[in-house]
Amino acid sequence: MYICICNGVTERDVRQAIDGGASNIRDLNRSLQVGSCCGKCVCLARDLLRTQSKSNANCSYVDATAC
């Protein structure tokens, strides 16, 4: 699914950026240009930041297969 149509950024792109260390909209803007044009994508990107961060926090270092 496209998150940012203006810049052709997909959900996969955003998730990879988050896994790579992006932790806020500013980080996503720097790496993917999210929110740099019309700004309608910011809400979706912020939701992904929240859900992906929670998902990453629930991963156990003991059982890496659960992630």
Backbone as CSV, one residue per row, in Angstrom:
resi,resn,N_x,N_y,N_z,CA_x,CA_y,CA_z,C_x,C_y,C_z
1,MET,0.841,-1.171,0.000,0.000,0.000,0.000,0.893,1.244,0.000
2,TYR,0.494,2.234,-0.777,1.234,3.486,-0.797,0.883,4.320,0.428
3,ILE,1.900,4.832,1.067,1.735,5.732,2.211,1.820,7.175,1.718
4,CYS,2.797,7.436,0.869,3.005,8.776,0.316,2.962,8.679,-1.205
5,ILE,1.872,9.108,-1.773,1.715,9.045,-3.217,2.621,10.073,-3.891
6,CYS,2.783,11.238,-3.289,3.615,12.291,-3.880,5.031,11.801,-4.172
7,ASN,5.583,10.984,-3.262,6.963,10.530,-3.397,7.086,9.035,-3.655
8,GLY,5.961,8.358,-3.856,5.985,6.933,-4.173,6.517,6.062,-3.048
9,VAL,6.198,6.408,-1.800,6.677,5.669,-0.631,5.618,4.658,-0.220
10,THR,6.039,3.407,-0.088,5.119,2.341,0.290,5.225,2.026,1.777
11,GLU,4.265,1.241,2.225,4.274,0.779,3.619,5.553,-0.002,3.899
12,ARG,5.974,-0.817,2.951,7.205,-1.593,3.105,8.413,-0.672,3.287
13,ASP,8.464,0.409,2.517,9.561,1.376,2.640,9.607,1.972,4.045
14,VAL,8.438,2.345,4.551,8.364,2.947,5.884,8.772,1.935,6.940
15,ARG,8.286,0.711,6.837,8.650,-0.320,7.816,10.152,-0.599,7.797
16,GLN,10.747,-0.635,6.617,12.192,-0.851,6.525,12.958,0.307,7.151
17,ALA,12.488,1.520,6.944,13.137,2.685,7.551,13.044,2.621,9.074
18,ILE,11.897,2.203,9.586,11.720,2.077,11.035,12.644,0.993,11.574
19,ASP,12.706,-0.136,10.886,13.615,-1.207,11.300,15.071,-0.745,11.232
20,GLY,15.345,0.198,10.342,16.686,0.736,10.196,17.018,1.846,11.176
21,GLY,16.063,2.211,12.027,16.353,3.184,13.075,15.507,4.437,13.080
22,ALA,14.678,4.636,12.070,13.803,5.817,12.075,12.828,5.708,13.236
23,SER,12.722,6.766,14.017,11.866,6.698,15.200,10.824,7.804,15.258
24,ASN,10.827,8.693,14.277,9.833,9.757,14.249,9.636,10.244,12.815
25,ILE,8.692,11.142,12.631,8.367,11.643,11.300,9.559,12.371,10.686
26,ARG,10.306,13.082,11.483,11.479,13.794,10.969,12.479,12.824,10.345
27,ASP,12.690,11.681,10.992,13.586,10.661,10.437,13.051,10.133,9.108
28,LEU,11.736,9.877,9.053,11.131,9.388,7.814,11.188,10.441,6.718
29,ASN,11.069,11.698,7.101,11.160,12.773,6.125,12.565,12.854,5.536
30,ARG,13.565,12.708,6.377,14.955,12.763,5.905,15.281,11.609,4.966
31,SER,14.821,10.419,5.321,15.205,9.245,4.544,14.287,8.961,3.354
32,LEU,13.001,9.269,3.483,12.033,8.899,2.445,11.249,10.076,1.873
33,GLN,11.456,11.260,2.407,10.715,12.455,1.995,9.239,12.405,2.376
34,VAL,8.887,11.572,3.363,7.502,11.487,3.838,7.097,12.839,4.426
35,GLY,5.961,13.352,3.978,5.434,14.603,4.501,6.044,15.848,3.892
36,SER,6.832,15.706,2.843,7.512,16.869,2.276,6.694,17.620,1.230
37,CYS,5.608,17.033,0.770,4.777,17.710,-0.254,3.441,18.130,0.353
38,CYS,2.416,17.336,0.182,1.083,17.731,0.633,0.859,17.461,2.125
39,GLY,1.580,16.494,2.695,1.477,16.203,4.125,0.379,15.237,4.519
40,LYS,-0.418,14.764,3.560,-1.513,13.863,3.900,-1.026,12.499,4.393
41,CYS,0.208,12.158,4.121,0.751,10.855,4.501,1.234,10.807,5.949
42,VAL,1.361,11.935,6.582,1.957,11.984,7.915,1.167,11.164,8.932
43,CYS,-0.148,11.210,8.875,-0.970,10.447,9.829,-0.744,8.944,9.671
44,LEU,-0.727,8.465,8.432,-0.485,7.042,8.201,0.925,6.648,8.632
45,ALA,1.884,7.481,8.315,3.265,7.187,8.701,3.405,7.160,10.220
46,ARG,2.744,8.073,10.904,2.798,8.118,12.370,2.166,6.858,12.971
47,ASP,1.061,6.402,12.383,0.429,5.162,12.845,1.375,3.973,12.673
48,LEU,2.059,3.927,11.541,3.026,2.844,11.323,4.172,2.919,12.324
49,LEU,4.631,4.126,12.630,5.686,4.280,13.637,5.240,3.692,14.975
50,ARG,4.018,3.994,15.358,3.501,3.491,16.639,3.384,1.972,16.642
51,THR,2.754,1.417,15.610,2.531,-0.033,15.598,3.830,-0.803,15.420
52,GLN,4.711,-0.316,14.567,5.982,-1.008,14.343,6.864,-0.928,15.583
53,SER,6.849,0.210,16.265,7.639,0.357,17.485,7.150,-0.595,18.567
54,LYS,5.822,-0.720,18.694,5.256,-1.659,19.671,5.623,-3.088,19.300
55,SER,5.539,-3.397,18.024,5.871,-4.739,17.545,7.334,-5.060,17.814
56,ASN,8.215,-4.111,17.557,9.640,-4.318,17.805,9.932,-4.455,19.298
57,ALA,9.189,-3.744,20.140,9.389,-3.807,21.578,8.942,-5.161,22.137
58,ASN,7.990,-5.794,21.471,7.500,-7.083,21.936,8.383,-8.246,21.532
59,CYS,9.340,-8.007,20.663,10.245,-9.078,20.230,11.156,-9.482,21.374
60,SER,11.298,-10.748,21.512,12.152,-11.276,22.566,13.513,-11.619,21.987
61,TYR,14.564,-11.250,22.707,15.910,-11.584,22.260,16.177,-13.079,22.397
62,VAL,15.450,-13.738,23.276,15.615,-15.168,23.471,14.992,-15.943,22.326
63,ASP,13.814,-15.518,21.899,13.109,-16.201,20.828,12.962,-15.267,19.632
64,ALA,14.006,-15.146,18.834,14.014,-14.259,17.686,13.085,-14.732,16.582
65,THR,12.663,-15.970,16.614,11.759,-16.480,15.571,10.357,-15.914,15.731
66,ALA,10.031,-15.352,16.881,8.705,-14.793,17.113,8.517,-13.466,16.398
67,CYS,9.590,-12.848,15.951,9.524,-11.519,15.311,9.303,-11.647,13.832
